[in-house]
Amino acid sequence: MKKSLSGKERAVELELVRARAALERQSLTHNVHALGQELKPAAILHAFFPRLTSRRPSDWLFQALSLGRQYPLLASGASALLSGVGKRRRLWRVAAGLLLSWQVARAMKK
């Protein structure tokens, strides 16, 4: 059996419950804000390609040129992708090229 609380003890317990609820609301607000920041396109890109997002666009171009010189098949495939006819077919080719280049970049990193 629970013994009944005095008025002061009940008031203290009620304040503790209110404080805990306020902390949970604050934590929820913080987590929702953090989730919104993580779902921005730049944050998603940084999550998948952390080294690429820290570079300038000129560094990207230099990297693409060096990959093209090192792997001529990759450059040939990229030019074939860009010269294709038909929008839907071209999108599939671009997606396949991006996947291939991502795998090559990952392999180079190791």
N, C-alpha and C positions, 0 to 999 in steps of 0.2 A: 504494500500500500504506500501510496505517496502521501507524505505529510503536507498539509496545506502551507502555502507560503504567506509570509506577511506582506503587507502592502509595499514596503520598500523593496523586498526581494523580488516581488512580482514586477515592479517598475524597472529594476535593474535587468531582470531577465528579458523584459520587453525591449529595453534599449539595446541589449546584446543582439536580439533577433533583428531589430531594425538596422543596426550597424552591419551585421552580416549580409542582410539583403542589399544594403547600399554598396558594399564591397563587391557583391556578385554582379550587380547592375553595372558598376564601373568596369569590372573585368570583362563583362560581355561587350560593353561598348568599345573597349580597347581591342578586343579580339576581332570584332566586326570591322573596325577601322584597319587593323593589320591585314585582314583577309582582303579587304578592298585594295590595299596597296600591293599585295602579292598577286592580284589578278589583273594588274595593269599589263599591257602588252610588253612594255620594256622589262618589267620584272620577270615575266614568263620567258622572254628571250634570254635574259641573263641566267635564269635557272637552267635552261638547256645548253646555252653556249656562254659560259662565264668569261672565257678569254676573248670572245669576239665583241662582247658589249663594252669591254673596257678600252677598245681600240677606236681610233679615228677612222672615218670612211677611206681615207687614203691608205691606211694600213690594210684594210680589207681588200682594196684593189691590188696592192702589192702582193698580198697573200694569194689572191686569185691568179695573178700572173705567174707567180712562182709555181703554183700547183699546175697551171697549164703547161709550163715549160717542163716540169718534172714528170707529169703524166699526160702525154699527148693524147691518149685515148679519152681522157676526161675533157680536154678542150674540144676534141672532135665530137664527142657526145653532146656537149653543151651547144655547139653550133648546130648540130642536127636537131636538137630539141627546139632551138629558136627558129629554125627554118621550116618547121612542120606546118601543115595546113589543117585548119579545123580547130576551133577553140577548145572543145572538150578534150580532144586527143592531145592537144598541146599542153593543157593543164596537167594531164596524167604524166606526160613526158617530163615536164618541169618538176613535178613532185618526185618522180623517180630519180631525176638528176640531182635534186637537192638531197634526197636520201643517200644516194651514192656518194656525193661529195661530203656529207656529214660522216659517213662511215670511213672514208679515206682520211678525213681530218682526225677522227678518233684514233685510227690506226697509227697515224703519224705522231700523235701525242704520246702513245705508249712507246 
